[in-house]
């Protein structure tokens, strides 16, 4: 990688100009996928949500391999920890070790309240750790809060 590629400047996404924000949801629970889709559907930001059902598929999407060669690079990743084939910790570690992917913000959303999980994902450079609420309305509010903060207030890096 040449120095100019490493020193890319951060720029706000042109949300008001109709650009959809690309979000990768890495989640194996169909119910949580549906709730996340529902919460983002009527939001203030136009979101193109791509879903990976396990960690292997998530890395294929991120690296644009196989059936995912045409997928857009996500602006934000919502990552569950407890996934089949490759768990969320492994996915997070791969993302943050990859020079092309490490600037994509990763929000860990999981049912785990274990202090060791919280410490481990922050040590792996997760941008945020959220324990999924079990209450339906609370879950929807959490996803909408993520949208409000990460997709309207935060300046995300361009590719």
FENGI-V962712 format. One record per run of one state. SS is the DSSP state (hx for helix, st for strand, lp for the rest). FROM is the first residue (numbers start at 1). TO is the last residue. If there is no record, write none. Layout:
# FENGI-V962712
ss->SS from->FROM to->TO
ss->SS from->FROM to->TO
This chain:
# FENGI-V962712
ss->lp from->1 to->2
ss->hx from->3 to->6
ss->lp from->7 to->9
ss->st from->10 to->10
ss->lp from->11 to->14
ss->hx from->15 to->17
ss->lp from->18 to->20
ss->st from->21 to->26
ss->lp from->27 to->29
ss->hx from->30 to->41
ss->lp from->42 to->46
ss->st from->47 to->52
ss->lp from->53 to->54
ss->hx from->55 to->62
ss->lp from->63 to->65
ss->hx from->66 to->68
ss->lp from->69 to->75
ss->st from->76 to->79
ss->lp from->80 to->87
ss->hx from->88 to->97
ss->lp from->98 to->104
ss->st from->105 to->110
ss->lp from->111 to->114
ss->hx from->115 to->123
ss->lp from->124 to->127
ss->st from->128 to->131
ss->lp from->132 to->135
ss->hx from->136 to->153
ss->lp from->154 to->156
ss->st from->157 to->157
ss->lp from->158 to->159
